[in-house]
Amino acid sequence: MTRVRLEIDEVQIHRPRKRWKLYFVILAEHPTENDKMIMTTLPQDPFKLSKRHENSFQFDTDQEGSEGLFVLSRDLPEDRELNVHIYLRHTRKATRDLGDILKDLENDIGEDAYGLITDVLGTTSTSWLVIAKTAIPLIGKILTKIPDRDFGFLSAFERFGSEFEDIYEIDRKKDFSGDASLVYSWSIDDDEVIA
């Protein structure tokens, strides 16, 4: 079975301020249940941008073997499409327990939240909150209640077509709905050709 992998390579902030404590909220399709999505926060602790970073943080470098921030790895669905939403947030707190965000989301989603799972999408230590697909419209509104700065949302939806026949990894650059942009990459984890 063909596996696909998503990594975040670079985040760029388009604001004059030079110091940020950033994290991502990831919403992805459940790998086995079509009526559900799963959510997590990445990385485990917010990452800091200081003046020396010039409002850009590189997870991936040009060095051989360097990889970006791992988001997920899973079997490619039969329809060869994957829907992933990425939200970028900034916290002003000196320490931020990102697990609290999942608890807040679970409480606010209510009966459409099905608890936390691990060992899914190629990760063993990351907790994911399982939610009903019908709860997707609530996510943005719930995130605005969390007292962290919102840099917005972008869709990392991918339709794996013939462009992956010759190139196993494709970088995408998109703008968030706020003052930031992201470079991320989708790749094929094996030698199988996608028609």
C-alpha positions, 0 to 999 in steps of 0.5 A: 500500500502506498503511504503518504507523509506530510511535513512542515518545512518553514513558517514565515510571519508577516508582522513587524514584531520579532518575537513569537511563541508559535504552535500549530493545530492540525485537523486531519481525516481519520485514517479508518473512519470516514465520518470522523476527523482527528486533531492535535497540536504541534510541536509538543511545546511552542517554538520560539522565534527571536530577532535572529530568526527574522520572522522565519523558522526553518524546520527543514534545512538543505543538509542531507538527511534533514527533514521538516516537522513531522505531521503525519504518515498514513496509507493513501486513501483509495480516492487519492485525496487527503484533507488536512487543515493547519491553524497557526497560533501564538501564545504570550504565556511563558509556559503553555500546556498544549494538551490543555487546548485539546481538552478545551476543544473536547469540552466545547465540541461536546458529544461530537468529541470521542476522546483522545487516541495515540499511535495513529498517523505514524505517531506514537507519542502524539495525542489526537482528539477524535471528532465528528466531521459534522463538528468541523465548522465549530473548530474556528469559533472554538479556537477564537475563545482560546486567548492566544493570537490567531494567525489563521487557517490554511488548507493542506488538501492534496489530490495525489495525481500524476505529478508524484510519478517522477517526484516523490516529494512536492513542496507547497507554499500557501498563505494563512488567512492571517499574517503568515505563510507556510511551506509544507511538503507531501511525499510518497513514502515508498517506490510505488507509482501513483497513476 
